[in-house]
Amino acid sequence: QVQLMESGGGLVPPGGSLRLSCAASTTITKFEVMAWYRQPPGKQRELVATITTSGSTNYRDSVKGRFTISRDTAEDTVYLQMDSLKPDDTAVYYCQSQAFGGYTSWGQGTQVTVSS
């Protein structure tokens, strides 16, 4: 079973930037999809961005143009570059791997707080 370790969260003022990292314990090319989710305070977990094994990306509407998902297959790491952050982006951010066949694994999460 893959281990996923997120890092890079923190406190940032509105308009600021953060880059989250998700390091996998195995090669990420074996997964059909790698994804970032987030769970705002008091709300359900929601999908933020995905990247497929072919490199195709997709984003939730509220982050399009501000967030960028990418991967480094040599480092087995997936990134989420977050720019122009807003208070509504405050959440615990989780990395997820989706294997061919549907098995999913989650990281432990990293807190992102956008506040002045």
C-alpha positions as CSV (number, residue, x, y, z in Angstrom):
1,Q,0.0,0.0,0.0
2,V,1.3,3.4,-1.0
3,Q,2.2,6.0,1.7
4,L,1.5,9.6,0.8
5,M,3.0,12.5,2.7
6,E,1.8,16.0,2.2
7,S,3.8,19.1,3.1
8,G,3.9,22.8,2.4
9,G,0.9,24.1,4.3
10,G,0.9,27.1,6.5
11,L,-0.5,30.5,7.2
12,V,-0.6,33.0,4.3
13,P,-2.2,36.4,3.8
14,P,-4.9,36.9,1.1
15,G,-3.3,37.1,-2.3
16,G,-0.3,35.0,-1.2
17,S,1.0,31.8,-2.6
18,L,1.9,28.3,-1.3
19,R,3.1,25.2,-2.9
20,L,2.0,21.9,-1.5
21,S,3.9,18.7,-2.1
22,C,2.7,15.1,-1.9
23,A,5.6,12.5,-1.8
24,A,4.6,8.9,-2.6
25,S,6.4,5.8,-1.3
26,T,6.2,4.2,-4.7
27,T,6.3,5.2,-8.4
28,I,3.4,7.5,-9.1
29,T,3.2,6.4,-12.8
30,K,1.4,3.2,-11.5
31,F,-1.6,5.3,-10.5
32,E,-4.4,6.2,-12.9
33,V,-5.0,9.5,-11.2
34,M,-3.4,11.6,-8.5
35,A,-5.6,14.2,-6.9
36,W,-5.7,17.0,-4.3
37,Y,-8.8,17.3,-2.1
38,R,-9.6,19.8,0.6
39,Q,-11.9,20.0,3.6
40,P,-12.8,23.5,4.7
41,P,-13.8,23.9,8.4
42,G,-17.3,22.4,9.0
43,K,-17.7,21.3,5.4
44,Q,-17.4,18.2,3.3
45,R,-14.2,17.2,1.6
46,E,-14.1,18.4,-2.0
47,L,-12.1,17.7,-5.0
48,V,-9.6,20.4,-6.0
49,A,-7.5,19.1,-8.9
50,T,-6.5,16.0,-10.6
51,I,-3.7,14.8,-12.9
52,T,-3.9,11.6,-14.9
53,T,-1.2,9.1,-15.8
54,S,-1.1,10.8,-19.3
55,G,-0.6,14.2,-17.7
56,S,-4.1,15.6,-18.2
57,T,-5.3,18.0,-15.5
58,N,-8.7,19.1,-14.2
59,Y,-9.7,21.7,-11.6
60,R,-12.8,22.7,-9.6
61,D,-14.2,26.0,-11.0
62,S,-13.3,28.1,-8.0
63,V,-9.6,27.4,-8.3
64,K,-9.2,27.6,-12.1
65,G,-6.6,30.1,-13.1
66,R,-5.1,30.2,-9.6
67,F,-4.1,26.7,-8.8
68,T,-1.8,24.4,-10.8
69,I,-1.3,20.7,-10.3
70,S,1.9,19.1,-11.6
71,R,4.0,16.0,-11.0
72,D,7.7,15.0,-11.0
73,T,7.8,11.3,-11.9
74,A,11.5,11.1,-11.1
75,E,10.8,12.3,-7.5
76,D,7.4,10.5,-7.3
77,T,5.9,13.7,-6.1
78,V,2.8,15.6,-7.0
79,Y,2.5,19.4,-6.4
80,L,-0.2,21.9,-6.0
81,Q,0.9,25.5,-6.7
82,M,-1.7,27.8,-5.2
83,D,-1.6,31.5,-6.1
84,S,-3.9,34.4,-5.4
85,L,-5.1,32.7,-2.3
86,K,-8.4,33.7,-0.8
87,P,-9.8,33.1,2.7
88,D,-12.3,30.6,1.2
89,D,-9.3,28.4,0.3
90,T,-8.7,27.8,4.0
91,A,-8.9,24.0,4.5
92,V,-7.0,20.8,5.3
93,Y,-5.6,19.7,1.9
94,Y,-5.2,16.0,1.2
95,C,-3.4,14.1,-1.5
96,Q,-5.1,11.0,-3.0
97,S,-3.9,8.2,-5.3
98,Q,-6.3,6.2,-7.5
99,A,-5.0,3.0,-8.8
100,F,-6.2,1.3,-11.9
101,G,-9.1,-0.7,-10.6
102,G,-10.2,2.0,-8.2
103,Y,-8.2,1.4,-5.0
104,T,-7.5,4.8,-3.4
105,S,-5.0,5.9,-0.7
106,W,-4.9,9.2,1.2
107,G,-2.3,11.2,2.9
108,Q,-2.6,12.7,6.4
109,G,-3.4,16.2,5.2
110,T,-1.8,19.6,5.6
111,Q,-3.4,22.7,6.9
112,V,-3.7,25.8,4.8
113,T,-4.9,29.0,6.4
114,V,-5.5,32.2,4.4
115,S,-5.9,35.1,6.7
116,S,-4.6,38.6,7.4
